[in-house]
């Protein structure tokens, strides 16, 4: 009668052990770095949210003038509460596809001709498709008007998975320069203004653009991402510890 006994597992070779350990350390460094990056991103996002909240709540100030346009940027200016005077060019407006709580329809982007030269695009609000069939525009203000709202930056890269088609006049994002070129306009500001709502108004998107629908939302999942990366980093160190503990057990059993 023959009996068989299982022999203890052999220790890893020195080179293999070093390679595995270095690999796990590399994983730790990578995961830890990604976690720290998310920590910094979270701090940046919280600062951005605080700044935007402050800008939105401040009284309206004059929008940047023509000479200031080159210096306007998202970090310092987006969502500022501004006002500006000019004449609305209804004959040169562009409809940009949009979805709001009213349903699917369009943003009405209308150029505002400034007295000192140049144009600023104004998002006069949201309309439903029926609005396009209207011929009567008697209720729309003529002559010089004052527009107040939130300063927003150009959107030249199209919508999510959808690109603007200027040739067929299909727009999914507010690409100001392309709109101006399509309508044969001159210099246009690198920003547009989301017109604010009229107090006490009862908007009907079938009859007129509904302003004041700007959604100010900044997803902030950076803490979750950071904790995930740090957990993976801890698992990498834990894996290295288990590897060395198993190696010590094998060497002890082999003596």
C-alpha positions in Angstrom: 0.0 0.0 0.0 1.4 3.4 -1.0 0.8 6.6 0.7 1.3 10.0 -0.8 1.9 13.2 0.9 1.7 16.7 -0.6 5.0 18.5 -0.6 5.1 22.1 0.6 5.0 24.8 -2.0 8.4 26.0 -3.1 9.5 29.5 -2.3 9.4 32.0 -5.1 12.7 32.7 -6.8 14.4 36.0 -5.7 14.0 37.7 -9.0 10.3 36.8 -9.3 9.7 38.0 -5.8 11.4 41.3 -6.4 9.5 41.8 -9.7 6.1 41.1 -8.1 6.9 43.4 -5.2 8.0 46.2 -7.5 4.8 45.7 -9.6 2.6 46.1 -6.5 4.6 49.1 -5.4 4.1 50.7 -8.8 0.4 50.0 -8.5 0.4 51.7 -5.1 2.1 54.8 -6.4 -0.2 55.0 -9.4 -3.4 54.6 -7.4 -2.2 56.9 -4.6 -1.3 59.6 -7.2 -4.8 59.3 -8.8 -6.3 59.6 -5.4 -4.4 62.8 -4.6 -5.3 64.2 -8.0 -9.0 63.7 -7.2 -8.4 65.4 -3.8 -7.0 68.5 -5.6 -9.8 68.3 -8.2 -12.4 68.3 -5.4 -10.8 71.4 -3.8 -10.8 73.1 -7.2 -14.5 72.2 -7.8 -15.6 73.4 -4.4 -13.8 76.7 -5.0 -15.5 77.0 -8.4 -18.9 76.3 -7.0 -18.4 79.0 -4.3 -17.2 81.5 -6.8 -20.1 80.9 -9.2 -22.6 81.1 -6.4 -21.2 84.4 -5.4 -21.3 85.7 -9.0 -24.9 84.7 -9.6 -26.1 86.4 -6.4 -24.4 89.7 -7.0 -26.2 92.7 -8.6 -25.8 93.0 -12.4 -22.8 94.9 -13.6 -21.9 96.1 -17.1 -20.9 93.3 -19.4 -17.3 93.4 -20.7 -16.9 96.0 -23.5 -15.4 95.4 -26.9 -11.8 96.2 -25.7 -12.1 93.7 -22.9 -13.4 90.7 -25.0 -9.9 89.1 -25.5 -9.4 88.9 -21.7 -12.8 87.2 -21.0 -12.4 83.6 -19.8 -14.5 81.0 -18.0 -12.4 81.0 -14.8 -12.9 84.6 -14.1 -16.1 85.6 -15.9 -18.6 82.7 -16.5 -21.9 83.1 -14.7 -21.3 86.7 -13.9 -24.5 88.7 -13.5 -24.3 91.3 -16.2 -26.3 93.8 -18.2 -25.8 95.3 -21.6 -27.6 97.7 -24.0 -28.1 97.4 -27.7 -30.6 96.5 -30.5 -31.8 93.0 -31.0 -31.3 91.6 -34.6 -34.3 89.3 -34.8 -33.6 88.7 -38.5 -30.3 87.1 -37.7 -31.2 84.8 -34.8 -30.3 81.1 -34.6 -32.3 78.2 -33.0 -30.2 75.7 -31.0 -31.8 72.4 -30.1 -32.4 72.0 -26.3 -34.5 70.1 -23.8 -35.9 71.7 -20.7 -38.7 71.0 -18.2 -41.1 72.3 -20.9 -40.0 69.5 -23.3 -37.9 69.5 -26.5 -37.4 72.6 -28.4 -34.9 75.4 -29.0 -32.8 78.1 -27.4 -33.4 81.4 -29.3 -30.0 83.0 -29.9 -30.4 86.6 -31.0 -27.5 89.0 -31.8 -27.5 92.2 -29.9 -26.0 95.1 -32.0 -24.0 97.4 -29.7 -23.8 101.1 -30.3 -20.0 101.1 -30.1 -19.7 98.3 -32.6 -19.6 94.5 -32.3 -22.3 92.0 -31.4 -23.2 90.0 -28.3 -25.3 86.9 -28.7 -28.3 86.8 -26.3 -30.0 83.6 -25.4 -33.5 85.0 -25.1 -34.9 81.7 -23.8 -36.5 78.5 -24.7 -39.3 77.9 -27.2 -41.3 74.8 -28.3 -41.3 73.8 -32.0 -44.7 75.5 -32.5 -43.1 78.9 -31.9 -41.3 78.6 -35.2 -44.6 78.8 -37.1 -45.5 82.2 -35.7 -45.4 85.2 -38.0 -46.6 87.9 -35.5 -43.8 89.4 -33.5 -45.5 92.5 -32.3 -44.7 91.7 -28.7 -41.0 91.6 -29.2 -39.2 94.8 -28.1 -37.9 97.0 -30.8 -35.2 99.7 -30.7 -32.5 99.9 -28.0 -33.1 97.5 -25.1 -31.3 96.6 -21.9 -30.6 92.9 -21.5 -29.6 91.4 -18.1 -28.6 87.9 -17.3 -25.7 85.5 -16.8 -22.5 85.6 -18.9 -21.8 82.3 -20.5 -18.9 81.2 -22.6 -18.8 80.1 -26.2 -19.5 76.3 -26.9 -17.5 75.6 -30.1 -17.3 71.8 -29.8 -20.9 70.8 -30.4 -23.2 68.9 -28.2 -22.8 65.5 -26.5 -22.1 63.0 -29.4 -23.6 65.5 -31.8 -21.8 68.1 -34.0 -23.2 71.3 -35.3 -24.1 71.3 -39.0 -23.9 75.0 -40.1 -24.5 74.0 -43.8 -28.0 72.7 -42.9 -28.5 75.1 -40.0 -28.7 72.4 -37.4 -27.2 73.5 -34.1 -26.7 71.5 -30.9 -24.4 73.9 -29.0 -24.0 77.6 -28.9 -21.0 78.0 -31.2 -21.0 81.7 -31.4 -18.3 82.2 -34.1 -19.9 79.6 -36.4 -23.3 81.2 -36.0 -22.0 84.6 -36.8 -20.3 83.3 -39.9 -23.5 81.5 -41.0 -25.6 84.7 -40.6 -23.0 86.9 -42.2 -22.4 88.9 -39.1 -19.3 90.8 -38.1 -17.2 90.5 -34.9 -19.1 88.7 -32.2 -18.2 88.5 -28.5 -16.6 85.2 -27.2 -19.5 85.0 -24.7 -23.2 85.1 -24.7 -25.8 86.2 -22.2 -28.5 83.9 -20.8 -31.3 86.4 -20.3 -32.8 86.4 -16.9 -36.5 85.7 -16.1 -38.9 88.6 -15.9 -40.4 88.8 -12.4 -44.0 87.8 -12.2 -44.1 86.7 -15.8 -46.3 83.8 -17.0 -44.2 82.4 -19.9 -45.6 80.3 -22.6 -42.9 78.7 -24.8 -45.4 78.3 -27.7 -45.8 82.1 -27.8 -42.5 83.6 -26.7 -39.0 82.6 -25.5 -39.0 81.6 -21.9 -35.8 83.1 -20.3 -34.2 82.4 -16.9 -33.8 78.6 -17.4 -30.0 78.5 -16.9 -29.1 75.3 -15.0 -26.2 75.8 -12.7 -25.0 72.4 -11.8 -21.4 71.1 -11.2 -21.1 67.3 -10.6 -18.8 66.7 -7.7 -18.0 63.0 -7.3 -14.3 63.6 -6.7 -14.4 62.4 -3.1 -15.9 59.1 -4.2 -13.3 58.7 -6.9 -10.5 59.7 -4.4 -11.7 57.1 -1.8 -11.8 54.5 -4.6 -8.2 55.1 -5.7 -7.0 55.2 -2.1 -8.7 51.9 -1.4 -7.0 50.3 -4.5 -3.7 51.7 -3.3 -4.2 50.1 0.2 -5.1 46.8 -1.5 -1.9 47.0 -3.5 0.2 47.4 -0.3 -1.9 44.7 1.4 -1.2 42.4 -1.6 2.5 43.0 -1.2 2.3 42.2 2.5 0.4 38.9 1.8 3.0 38.0 -0.8 5.9 38.4 1.7 4.0 36.6 4.4 3.3 33.7 2.1 6.9 33.7 1.1 8.1 33.5 4.7 5.6 30.7 5.4 7.0 28.7 2.4 10.5 29.2 3.4 9.8 28.2 7.0 7.9 25.1 5.8 10.8 24.1 3.5 13.4 24.0 6.3 
